[in-house]
Amino acid sequence: MALELNRVRALCFDVDGTLRDTDDQYVDRLASYLKLVTPFLPRRDPKIMARRTIMAIEDPGNLVLDLADRLGIDNLTARLLRAIERPRRRMNITMKALIIPGVSEMLEALHLHYPMAIVSTRGERATLDFLDSHALTGLFQVIATGQTCPRTKPHAMPVRWAAEQMGVAPETCLMIGDTKVDIRAGQAAGAQTVGVLCGFGTEDELQKAGASLILNSTADLASYLRQYGPEM
């Protein structure tokens, strides 16, 4: 389904793999450990195996979110996310929260023309820590984390809640994310969707999920909207 830019009144962004460079960050860290077995790895490149491993972990994670949504136990998932977040935050003390190149400039440009929201399954503290560390918090009118609503992505509730807080209809929102969970959440809410290839999702799975548009990077969104959308 082609993206109808004349419908877009607000933007909803995922965080990990969409704004935050979680993908490359974790790949680099895992690859550093795999250097010890480099002679046994495909093409003797630890990054290849590290990326395959991260992708394998991410897909079951999405399946868990999907199953929780289908079973209606998102509130349990939210509690688990809070429990997981505490040791993860301690581990990430030594990992700078990297931002995808060009994303800051893209958000600065778009917030002048659209209300914007964060719609993430990540916990509240970790989400705010990332946004604060890159001076992004003030650009967003609404921040929905994995603890904001009783249901989490891929359920429609977080997208609908964000739309309500921004004072727009869900159908006028554009949900931007790097996985099929983001695409499904946007579609379930009636929003249009943009898949980005700078995170964990592949072009094939984003297309199969039904993304209205696929971009190489989230940073490309502002230039796309300037070129093809209503006058900014």
DAQUIMO-V733531 format. One record per backbone hydrogen bond with DSSP energy under -1.0 kcal/mol. NH is the residue of the N-H (numbers start at 1). CO is the residue of the C=O. E is the energy in kcal/mol with one decimal. If there is no record, write none. Layout:
BEGIN
((NH CO E) (NH CO E))
END
This chain:
BEGIN
((7 4 -1.6) (9 172 -3.5) (10 172 -1.4) (11 115 -2.2) (12 174 -3.1) (13 117 -3.0) (14 176 -2.4) (17 20 -2.3) (18 15 -2.0) (19 15 -3.2) (20 15 -2.3) (21 98 -2.0) (22 20 -2.0) (25 21 -1.7) (26 22 -2.7) (27 23 -2.4) (28 24 -2.8) (29 25 -1.7) (30 26 -2.6) (31 27 -2.8) (32 28 -1.6) (34 30 -1.7) (37 34 -1.8) (38 35 -1.4) (40 37 -1.8) (41 38 -1.7) (44 41 -2.5) (45 42 -2.0) (49 45 -1.1) (50 46 -2.4) (51 47 -2.5) (52 48 -2.1) (53 49 -2.3) (54 50 -2.5) (55 51 -2.5) (56 52 -2.1) (57 53 -2.0) (58 54 -2.6) (59 55 -2.1) (60 56 -1.1) (61 57 -1.6) (62 58 -2.1) (63 59 -2.0) (64 60 -2.3) (65 61 -1.9) (66 62 -2.4) (67 63 -2.9) (68 64 -2.8) (69 65 -2.1) (70 66 -2.3) (71 67 -2.3) (73 68 -2.4) (77 73 -1.8) (78 74 -2.6) (79 75 -1.6) (80 76 -2.2) (81 77 -2.6) (82 78 -1.9) (83 79 -1.9) (84 80 -2.7) (85 81 -2.2) (86 82 -1.1) (88 84 -1.8) (89 85 -2.8) (90 86 -1.6) (91 87 -2.3) (92 88 -2.3) (95 92 -1.2) (98 96 -1.4) (100 19 -2.6) (103 100 -2.2) (106 102 -1.9) (107 103 -2.7) (108 104 -2.4) (109 105 -2.0) (110 106 -2.3) (111 107 -2.3) (113 110 -1.9) (114 110 -2.1) (117 11 -2.5) (118 142 -2.2) (119 13 -3.0) (120 144 -2.8) (127 123 -2.1) (128 124 -2.7) (129 125 -2.6) (130 126 -2.0) (131 127 -2.4) (132 128 -3.1) (133 129 -2.1) (135 132 -1.6) (136 131 -3.0) (139 136 -2.1) (140 137 -1.7) (141 116 -2.1) (142 116 -1.3) (144 118 -3.1) (146 122 -2.7) (148 145 -1.4) (155 152 -2.4) (160 156 -2.6) (161 157 -2.9) (162 158 -2.3) (163 159 -2.4) (164 160 -2.4) (165 161 -2.4) (166 162 -1.8) (168 163 -2.4) (172 169 -2.0) (173 170 -1.8) (174 10 -1.7) (175 192 -2.9) (176 12 -3.3) (177 194 -2.3) (183 179 -1.6) (184 180 -2.8) (185 181 -2.0) (186 182 -2.3) (187 183 -2.5) (188 184 -2.6) (189 185 -1.4) (190 187 -1.3) (191 186 -2.5) (192 173 -2.0) (194 175 -2.7) (195 213 -3.0) (196 177 -1.7) (197 215 -2.0) (201 178 -1.1) (206 202 -2.2) (207 203 -2.4) (208 204 -2.4) (209 205 -1.7) (211 206 -2.1) (215 195 -2.6) (220 217 -1.7) (221 218 -2.1) (224 220 -2.0) (225 221 -2.7) (226 222 -2.3) (227 223 -2.0) (228 224 -2.9) (229 225 -1.8))
END
